[in-house]
Amino acid sequence: MVRPKIGLSRCFLKNVRYNGGSVNDDFIEKLKPYVDYIDFCPEVDIGLTVPRLRIIIKEVGNEKRLVQTETSKDLTEAMNKYIEEVIKSLGEVDGFILKSKSPSCGVGSAKIYKNDKVIGRGDGFFASAVKRTFPYLPVEDENRLKDKEIRKHFLTKIFAFSELRALITSNPSIKKLIEFHTKYKYLLMTYNQKNLKELGRIVADAQIGLEEKLSKYKIVFYQSFLKKPSSKKHFNTILHILGHISKELTKEEKKHLIDSVEKYKKGLLDLETIFELLKYLSIRFKNQYLLIQKYLSPYPEELERK
């Protein structure tokens, strides 16, 4: 698999937190060998020390300001300038993992103050700018990634986006695009069936050149992964996959498989078990079309193991 390129808060790597410490997260430690990362610590990078005085997001009138409470120093302009420079220099990335609750990096978890009272939570300054600049990329923090479904959605997106990025930047061809689209058929069907059809039309359109084709494909492909798919959509995709192997099964095997899928639909069996059944049957019947499907293996399975 192509290695995703992600933005990563530096406190997962070094002792740069406000208290002089770092953050150890099991999932991020497991992920590191599989990705390339660019690390940031916006607060240190604008000149603050380690350790440092506390900074907060403060609502002043209709805008949010970044303020060092003990000194009343306003760091908003310095932070915004830093963010603008970093985003311009980033290049192609596939996603971000940022530090929860941080006034610079928190994803929906940074405290917002007004008159010394917490009035809500929102994105930190850096996280907010990243979301605006890269609206289709996954932007998460380590706490949100403890949720299994959010984590799976994040991993699916960064590995899918990295593979498309590699296709576009390394001697692309119509043949390679067709092969890519074929591998992602059932994953796209699960996430967004309407976009799957649109992507198929883009691939088949002989009236547009390769560069324009790739540009259009990339936009629709990214848009396809905006929402996590429901169990109903997974159920629909699984039924389509079964159509490729059902004729090979005995009556008893077919009944067992259908019963297993129905158990998944009712929440009595997890999706991973269904995937293992489908992968086993694909191998058994040497069904190469199913074996290449990213739906069944969207990212290294080691990343899902505890």
Secondary structure, DSSP 8 states (H G I E B T S, - for coil): ----EEEEEGGGTSS-STTS-----HHHHHHGGG-EEEEE-HHHHTT--SS---EEEEEETTEEEEEETTTTEE-HHHHHHHHHHHHHH--S--EEEE-TT-TTT-SS-EEEEETTEEEEEE--HHHHHHHHH-TTS-EEETTGGGSHHHHHHHHHHHHHHHHHHHHHHSS--HHHHHHHHHHTHHHHHHH-HHHHHHHHHHHH-TTS-HHHHHHHHHHHHHHHTSS---HHHHHHHHHHHHHHHGGGS-HHHHHHHHHHHHHHHTTSS-HHHHHHHHHHHHHHTT-HHHHT-TTT-SS-GGGG--
